Amino acid sequence: MSSTQRENQKRVSKGSTDVGDTSWRVPTGGLRTTCLPFKSPGHSWQNVASIGSSIGEKSTLYAAKTLAVTTLDLLEDPRRVAAAQADWKAKMKARKYFSFIPEGQSVPKKIR
């Protein structure tokens, strides 16, 4: 493995999101804001307390404003949407999608 590959592996997020299969079908993006104590462990009481505080509220508002302005930019300039789609298609060209969900699987009536 080259040093560049090792460096790129370090940058890959190991977390998961609820985007799931969507990113295999359309371009998607993510947004992170700063609202947690430095180096606090994930899913900890420190994170929960921060998110429920004024810090979390400010972070949520900042994220909402960023998403709103980005949406306006995309609506006002369809070339940006086309560029995102072209970039996504180029990146996905050599990748094959498959779903672990069997074809025809019905939605569960109860999760828990």
Order of alpha helices (4+ residues) and beta strands (2+ residues): alpha-alpha-alpha-alpha
